[in-house]
């Protein structure tokens, strides 16, 4: 199951700017702003949560490579952009949880530091969120809003 982050953007106070645009221009502005926003979120996640610094997630780089922005598109009345974390273990890192064996009596893995095999009946993984903090970060929210405002102003200037 993929872990997805969806940007929900409410353009409050921009009604006058938005009404000045033709429908096609308006949609393009929102799509471009959201595409820029999800690219920014991907970069923020890479640098601030998956960089390998102490206390952050990163051992092989696989999770970092699997976090991908998905281009904005219209779905009904909504224009939506996503950031997907496609690694199978994305959810357990984001939310934490307990892993138990399904087909064997024990979980088994080779410790990457010592090289020794480890065995357990269950393993509790603490939550190490990497997607949620990106969406809650006020600077990231402001970045997306600034992209939208700049796009609206540029589109209006081209129309006039």
C-alpha positions in Angstrom: 0.0 0.0 0.0 1.3 3.4 -0.9 1.6 6.2 1.6 0.3 9.4 -0.1 0.3 13.0 0.9 -2.2 15.2 -0.7 -1.9 19.0 -0.8 -5.3 20.7 -0.2 -5.1 24.3 -1.1 -7.8 26.8 -0.2 -7.3 30.1 -2.0 -9.0 32.4 0.5 -8.8 36.1 -0.3 -7.8 35.5 -3.9 -11.3 35.6 -5.3 -10.8 38.8 -7.3 -7.6 37.6 -8.8 -9.1 34.2 -9.7 -12.2 35.7 -11.3 -10.0 37.9 -13.6 -8.6 34.8 -15.3 -10.2 32.8 -18.1 -11.0 29.3 -17.0 -8.2 27.6 -19.0 -5.6 30.0 -17.6 -6.9 29.6 -14.1 -6.6 25.8 -14.2 -3.0 26.0 -15.7 -2.0 28.4 -12.9 -3.3 26.0 -10.2 -1.6 23.0 -11.9 1.7 24.8 -12.2 1.6 26.0 -8.6 0.8 22.6 -7.2 3.5 20.9 -9.4 6.0 23.4 -8.0 4.7 22.7 -4.5 5.0 18.9 -4.6 8.5 19.2 -6.1 9.4 21.5 -3.2 7.9 19.0 -0.7 9.9 16.2 -2.2 13.1 18.2 -1.8 12.1 19.2 1.8 11.4 15.5 2.7 14.7 14.4 1.2 16.7 17.1 3.0 14.9 17.3 6.4 13.7 13.7 7.0 15.6 11.2 4.8 19.1 12.7 4.7 20.8 10.2 6.9 21.6 12.7 9.6 21.5 11.2 13.1 17.9 10.5 14.2 16.6 10.6 10.7 15.6 7.7 8.4 18.1 6.6 5.8 20.1 3.5 5.5 20.1 2.4 1.9 18.5 5.4 0.2 15.6 3.2 -1.1 12.9 5.1 0.7 14.3 8.4 -0.4 14.3 7.2 -4.0 10.7 6.0 -3.7 9.3 9.4 -2.5 8.0 10.9 -5.7 5.9 13.9 -6.7 2.9 13.0 -8.9 1.9 15.7 -11.4 -1.2 17.8 -10.6 -4.4 16.9 -12.5 -8.0 17.7 -12.4 -10.2 15.1 -10.7 -13.8 16.3 -10.9 -14.0 19.8 -9.5 -10.6 19.4 -7.7 -7.1 20.0 -8.9 -4.9 17.6 -7.0 -1.2 16.9 -6.7 0.4 14.2 -4.6 3.6 13.0 -3.1 3.8 9.2 -2.9 6.1 7.1 -0.8 6.2 3.9 -2.7 8.4 1.7 -0.5 6.5 -1.2 1.1 7.7 0.0 4.5 6.7 3.7 4.1 3.6 3.4 6.4 5.5 1.7 9.2 8.1 4.5 9.2 5.5 7.2 9.1 3.1 5.9 11.7 5.0 3.2 13.6 3.6 -0.2 14.5 4.4 -3.8 15.4 5.6 -6.3 12.9 4.9 -10.0 13.6 5.9 -13.1 11.5 3.2 -14.4 9.1 4.6 -17.7 7.9 7.4 -18.5 10.4 7.7 -18.6 14.2 10.2 -15.7 14.3 11.2 -12.7 12.3 14.8 -12.9 11.2 17.2 -10.3 9.8 20.9 -9.6 9.5 22.0 -6.7 11.6 23.7 -4.3 9.1 26.1 -3.0 11.7 27.3 -6.2 13.4 26.6 -8.6 10.5 24.9 -11.0 13.1 21.5 -12.6 12.5 18.7 -11.3 14.8 15.5 -13.2 15.7 12.3 -11.9 17.4 8.7 -12.9 17.8 7.7 -9.3 17.2 9.4 -5.9 16.5 7.9 -2.6 17.5 8.9 0.2 15.2 8.6 3.7 16.5 6.9 6.3 14.3 9.4 8.3 12.4 7.2 10.6 10.2 8.7 12.0 7.1 5.6 13.0 5.0 3.3 14.6 7.6 5.9 17.1 8.9 6.4 18.3 5.3 2.7 19.0 5.0 2.4 20.7 8.4 5.5 22.9 7.9 4.2 26.5 7.7 7.1 27.6 5.4 6.1 24.8 2.9 2.5 25.8 3.0 3.5 29.4 2.4 5.8 28.3 -0.5 2.8 26.7 -2.3 0.6 29.8 -1.7 3.3 32.1 -3.0 3.6 30.0 -6.1 -0.1 30.3 -6.6 -0.2 34.1 -6.1 2.8 34.6 -8.4 1.2 32.4 -11.0 -2.1 34.3 -10.8 -0.4 37.7 -11.1 1.7 36.6 -14.1 -1.3 35.1 -15.9 -3.3 38.3 -15.3 -0.5 40.4 -16.6 -0.3 38.3 -19.8 -4.1 38.6 -20.3 -4.1 42.4 -20.1 
